[in-house]
Amino acid sequence: MRKLTIDLNNVAHNLNTMRNLVNVSGKQVKIMGVVKADAYGHGMLQVARKIEAEGVDYIGVADLSEAQTLRSAGITSRILAWLHDPEDDFVAAIKHDIDVAVSSKEQLLRVQKAAELASKPCQIHIKVDTGLSRNGVTIDELEDLLVSTKSAIADGFVKTVGIFSHLSSTGVKEDLAQIERFELALSMAQTQGVDFELRHLTASDGTLSYPQAHYDMVRIGIGLYGLSPFSDNRAAEFGLKPVMCAEAKVVQTKRVQAGEGVSYGYLYRTPKETTLALVPIGYAEGLPRNASGKAQVCINDKLYTILSRIAMDQFVVDVGDDSVSPGDRVVIFGDCGPTADDLADAAETINYEIVTRIGSRFNREFIG
Ligand SMILES: *Cc1c(COP(=O)(O)O)cnc(C)c1O
């Protein structure tokens, strides 16, 4: 009834496209594939297995439980997790070779304790807040953290693998100011004599916008899924191919008279005698309710706007006098007409939110 097709061959294509894009003129920039939040709704394990097979350098997740899920499923790539609960178990992370982002001295102390318990050093990436004001140590507190890190290294509790930060994507001026602060952080680390194998700053947008800021590795999420990090639907321009296609079948059609109210609240009344088609997709599937009246879907290669209210499980489309029958294919977004960006525009949000909030009632079919 509801089908989500995930084309893993396109994930591989997008990974290699990004790899070619950053590795111009002999550069050797590593790629971290970001698979947090169930790979932005695409299926974390399937995507992780695919990019591992394609030789991705690192896998990035938000939290340790995602990292553990990957390890339990047999993923052997290097993994970094960066968002920790005050109760998170770093011992398990160390035992499973999961790199841990350290955003504060308090976290460093917990990592040290865990390393002692695990009798094995923890591999850390120091997260610097260069101006996003989310996690990460501020420049003001960085020196203190570096000094503590140095003694933790000497005691055998930590190995410093990386130092990283994250851009706010506010604008060029703001991003360049963050790059400058990142440079400052790097020079502070150098002054303290703390070495890092991997300096990494940019996600998809920064990677496409600032070649000077690729450093040793870039962290690619949305680009892996073939979507643009920018609001102007430019994915194809970068050679990226969308991975997710959401579709359903028409479950009922009916002829109704002029003046009939359609769906909750009668946002729409039929202007004339017409055919209504019922589609079993609603906001439970991630079709945003506030896209009612604006979102378009594609039935038999023709676009229709959902003029009535999107409900939890279903919506209704006025197909006029077109011949539409139960069983006909309805593309919500994907390979015919509407893109995730189009739906995002209709819902006044970003493509990230559209794919990440895709519902669990779809049957998932993986290609590749
Ligand atoms: C989610 C995330 C990324 C990936 O961002 P995209 O814009 O999807 O490429 C990279 N780094 C961090 C720290 C993140 O949280």
The ligand as an SDF file (V2000), in Angstrom:
LIG
                    3D

 15 15  0  0  0  0  0  0  0  0999 V2000
   24.4590   16.0770   11.1200 C   0  0  0  0  0  0  0  0  0  0  0  0
   25.8590   16.5110   11.1760 C   0  0  0  0  0  0  0  0  0  0  0  0
   26.6630   16.4810   10.0260 C   0  0  0  0  0  0  0  0  0  0  0  0
   26.1220   16.1800    8.6490 C   0  0  0  0  0  0  0  0  0  0  0  0
   25.4740   17.3230    8.1550 O   0  0  0  0  0  0  0  0  0  0  0  0
   24.9020   17.4130    6.6630 P   0  0  0  0  0  0  0  0  0  0  0  0
   24.4810   18.8150    6.5340 O   0  0  0  0  0  0  0  0  0  0  0  0
   23.7340   16.4770    6.6300 O   0  0  0  0  0  0  0  0  0  0  0  0
   25.9870   17.0020    5.7500 O   0  0  0  0  0  0  0  0  0  0  0  0
   28.0090   16.7720   10.1720 C   0  0  0  0  0  0  0  0  0  0  0  0
   28.5250   17.1190   11.3700 N   0  0  0  0  0  0  0  0  0  0  0  0
   27.7780   17.1730   12.4880 C   0  0  0  0  0  0  0  0  0  0  0  0
   28.4170   17.5590   13.7670 C   0  0  0  0  0  0  0  0  0  0  0  0
   26.4190   16.8890   12.4390 C   0  0  0  0  0  0  0  0  0  0  0  0
   25.6800   16.9930   13.5410 O   0  0  0  0  0  0  0  0  0  0  0  0
  1  2  1  0
  2  3  1  0
  2 14  2  0
  3  4  1  0
  3 10  2  0
  4  5  1  0
  5  6  1  0
  6  7  2  0
  6  8  1  0
  6  9  1  0
 10 11  1  0
 11 12  2  0
 12 13  1  0
 12 14  1  0
 14 15  1  0
M  END
$$$$
